Amino acid sequence: MTQHKQVLANVKTLVDSSIKEVIEALNLIPELWTFGSCEGEQGEQSEISLCYGEANNDYINIAQIANDLYNLARSKGCHIDITIEWDSDRGYSPIMVIYFNKIESNVICDAIFALLEAYNNDEDRNHK
């Protein structure tokens, strides 16, 4: 397996440099944290694996995040695939895996920031 240039990201782990910004943006979503990533070889998709929440009941929330992120990325013309998994080795927390072409990292970051803004606006409306 080829080693890519890795840099420290604000997620307390080493990540491949070409997808660092996407990982940092994703980790701004509350209760979502990266545990694995790879930028992929030439012609392969990048992959970011994230855990969400604390227990089994968080599947509804992670499914909503995955759906919202997918729709925002697609609306910006970006192809993204997202899976949701359950891994008992990770303490039964739901896992979201995102697949994308690293050349679209900026578009994916834009979609993540739009998602965060929408969630913040929803939270503001709920507190009024």
C-alpha positions as CSV (number, residue, x, y, z in Angstrom):
1,M,0.0,0.0,0.0
2,T,1.4,3.4,-1.0
3,Q,2.0,5.9,1.7
4,H,0.6,9.4,1.0
5,K,2.0,12.6,2.5
6,Q,0.3,12.9,5.9
7,V,-0.2,16.0,8.0
8,L,-1.6,16.7,11.4
9,A,-5.3,17.7,11.3
10,N,-7.5,19.2,14.0
11,V,-8.8,15.7,14.7
12,K,-5.9,14.4,16.7
13,T,-4.8,11.9,14.1
14,L,-2.7,11.8,10.9
15,V,-4.6,12.3,7.7
16,D,-3.7,12.4,4.0
17,S,-2.9,16.0,3.1
18,S,-5.2,16.3,0.1
19,I,-8.3,15.6,2.1
20,K,-7.4,17.4,5.4
21,E,-9.8,20.3,4.9
22,V,-12.7,17.9,4.3
23,I,-11.9,15.9,7.4
24,E,-11.6,19.1,9.6
25,A,-14.9,20.4,8.2
26,L,-16.7,17.1,8.9
27,N,-15.4,17.1,12.4
28,L,-17.1,20.4,13.1
29,I,-20.5,18.6,13.0
30,P,-21.3,17.9,16.6
31,E,-20.7,14.2,17.8
32,L,-19.1,13.3,14.5
33,W,-15.4,12.2,14.5
34,T,-13.0,10.7,12.0
35,F,-11.3,7.4,12.8
36,G,-10.0,6.6,9.3
37,S,-9.3,8.1,6.0
38,C,-7.4,7.7,2.7
39,E,-7.1,10.0,-0.3
40,G,-7.0,7.0,-2.7
41,E,-4.6,6.2,-5.4
42,Q,-4.8,7.7,-9.0
43,G,-8.3,7.0,-10.3
44,E,-9.6,5.8,-6.9
45,Q,-12.0,7.6,-4.6
46,S,-11.0,9.2,-1.4
47,E,-12.6,7.7,1.7
48,I,-13.4,9.1,5.2
49,S,-14.8,6.9,8.0
50,L,-16.5,8.7,10.9
51,C,-18.3,7.6,14.0
52,Y,-21.3,9.4,15.3
53,G,-22.8,9.7,18.8
54,E,-22.7,7.2,21.6
55,A,-25.2,4.4,21.0
56,N,-27.6,2.6,18.8
57,N,-30.2,5.3,18.9
58,D,-28.0,7.7,16.9
59,Y,-28.8,6.0,13.6
60,I,-31.6,8.4,12.9
61,N,-29.3,11.4,13.4
62,I,-26.5,10.1,11.3
63,A,-28.9,9.1,8.5
64,Q,-30.2,12.7,8.5
65,I,-26.7,14.1,8.3
66,A,-25.8,11.7,5.5
67,N,-28.9,12.5,3.5
68,D,-28.5,16.3,4.0
69,L,-24.8,16.2,3.0
70,Y,-25.5,14.0,0.0
71,N,-28.2,16.4,-1.3
72,L,-26.1,19.5,-0.7
73,A,-23.1,18.0,-2.4
74,R,-25.2,16.9,-5.4
75,S,-26.9,20.3,-5.6
76,K,-23.3,21.7,-6.1
77,G,-22.6,19.3,-8.9
78,C,-20.4,17.0,-6.8
79,H,-20.6,13.2,-6.9
80,I,-20.5,11.7,-3.4
81,D,-21.3,8.3,-2.1
82,I,-22.2,7.8,1.6
83,T,-22.8,4.5,3.5
84,I,-23.9,4.0,7.0
85,E,-22.7,1.0,8.9
86,W,-22.8,-0.6,12.3
87,D,-19.6,-1.9,13.8
88,S,-19.7,-3.6,17.2
89,D,-15.9,-3.2,17.5
90,R,-16.5,0.6,17.6
91,G,-18.8,0.4,20.7
92,Y,-22.0,0.0,18.7
93,S,-21.8,3.6,17.4
94,P,-23.1,4.2,13.9
95,I,-20.4,4.7,11.2
96,M,-20.7,6.9,8.2
97,V,-18.3,6.4,5.3
98,I,-18.0,9.1,2.6
99,Y,-16.5,8.4,-0.8
100,F,-15.5,11.2,-3.2
101,N,-13.0,12.3,-5.8
102,K,-10.3,14.4,-4.0
103,I,-10.3,17.0,-6.7
104,E,-13.8,17.9,-5.5
105,S,-12.7,18.5,-1.9
106,N,-13.4,22.2,-2.1
107,V,-17.0,21.6,-3.3
108,I,-17.5,19.0,-0.5
109,C,-16.2,21.5,2.1
110,D,-18.7,24.1,0.7
111,A,-21.5,21.5,1.2
112,I,-20.4,20.7,4.7
113,F,-20.3,24.4,5.7
114,A,-23.7,24.9,4.1
115,L,-25.0,22.0,6.1
116,L,-23.5,23.5,9.3
117,E,-25.1,26.8,8.5
118,A,-28.5,25.2,7.9
119,Y,-28.3,23.3,11.2
120,N,-27.3,26.4,13.1
121,N,-30.2,28.3,11.5
122,D,-32.6,25.5,12.5
123,E,-31.2,25.5,16.0
124,D,-31.7,29.3,16.2
125,R,-35.3,29.0,15.0
126,N,-36.0,26.3,17.6
127,H,-34.7,28.5,20.4
128,K,-36.9,31.5,19.5
